[in-house]
Amino acid sequence: MSSILKSAKSLKPLFDRVLVQRVKPASKTASGIYIPEKNQEKLNQATVIAAGPGITNTTTGQIIPTSVKEGDKVLLPSFGGNPVKIGDEEYLLYTDKEILAKIEDN
């Protein structure tokens, strides 16, 4: 599959699925000490790379759009998501309802 995918932009989620990339944890402390990769905290924050158009309401036939869009910062559950590897980068596919919250900058 990775030979077909050249970049994350070439992957278009279907229905109410959302492609996200986790925020990378800090690799060194404020004082400049490097943190080994196995000791780095796995953050539950991510950036939305792409979002599907939404799902169809079975009674009205109207499309219910996803609640997030490309570029949004979101809060993810501790577990779940389907991993997608493109090159050296890892992404996750979630359904819209699995995403816990949208993070807004104030």
C-alpha positions in Angstrom: 0.0 0.0 0.0 2.8 2.5 0.7 4.0 2.2 -2.9 0.7 3.6 -4.1 0.6 6.5 -1.6 3.1 9.2 -2.3 2.0 11.6 0.3 -0.7 12.1 2.9 -2.4 14.6 0.6 -3.1 11.8 -1.9 -5.3 10.0 0.8 -8.9 11.2 0.8 -10.9 9.7 3.7 -14.4 8.4 2.9 -17.7 9.1 4.7 -17.1 10.4 8.2 -13.4 9.3 8.6 -10.7 11.7 9.6 -7.0 11.4 8.9 -4.8 12.8 11.7 -1.2 13.0 12.6 -0.2 13.0 16.3 1.7 16.0 17.6 5.3 15.0 18.0 6.4 15.0 21.7 9.4 17.1 22.8 12.7 15.3 22.1 14.6 17.4 24.6 13.9 19.2 27.9 13.9 23.0 28.3 17.4 22.8 29.7 18.6 20.9 26.5 18.8 17.3 27.8 17.7 14.8 25.1 14.9 12.4 26.0 15.2 8.9 24.6 12.4 8.0 22.2 11.1 5.1 24.3 10.7 7.6 27.2 8.9 10.3 25.3 5.2 10.8 26.2 2.7 9.8 23.6 0.5 12.8 23.2 -3.3 12.6 22.6 -3.2 15.8 20.5 -3.2 15.6 16.7 -3.6 17.8 13.6 -6.3 16.9 11.1 -4.7 16.2 7.7 -7.9 15.4 5.8 -11.5 14.8 6.5 -14.2 12.9 4.6 -17.4 14.7 3.4 -19.6 13.1 6.1 -22.3 10.5 6.5 -25.7 10.3 4.9 -28.7 10.6 7.3 -30.8 7.5 6.6 -34.1 9.2 7.1 -33.7 12.5 5.2 -30.9 11.5 2.8 -28.9 14.7 3.7 -25.2 14.5 4.3 -24.1 15.3 7.8 -20.7 16.9 7.5 -17.7 16.0 9.7 -17.2 18.3 12.7 -13.5 18.9 11.9 -11.7 20.2 8.9 -8.1 20.1 7.6 -5.7 22.0 9.9 -7.8 21.7 13.1 -6.1 20.6 16.3 -8.0 17.7 18.0 -7.9 15.6 21.2 -7.8 11.9 20.6 -8.8 8.9 22.8 -5.9 7.0 24.4 -6.5 4.0 22.2 -8.0 3.3 18.8 -7.6 4.6 15.3 -6.3 2.7 12.3 -2.6 3.3 11.6 -1.6 4.4 8.1 2.1 4.6 7.3 3.2 6.8 4.4 7.0 6.9 3.9 8.5 7.4 7.4 5.4 9.2 8.7 2.6 7.6 10.6 -1.0 8.8 10.5 -4.2 7.5 12.1 -7.7 7.2 10.7 -10.6 7.8 13.1 -14.3 8.2 12.6 -15.6 11.7 13.3 -17.5 10.5 16.4 -14.3 8.9 17.9 -12.5 12.3 18.1 -13.0 13.6 21.6 -12.7 17.4 21.1 -11.5 20.2 18.9 -8.8 22.3 20.4 -9.3 26.0 19.7 -6.6 28.7 20.2 -7.7 31.6 22.3 
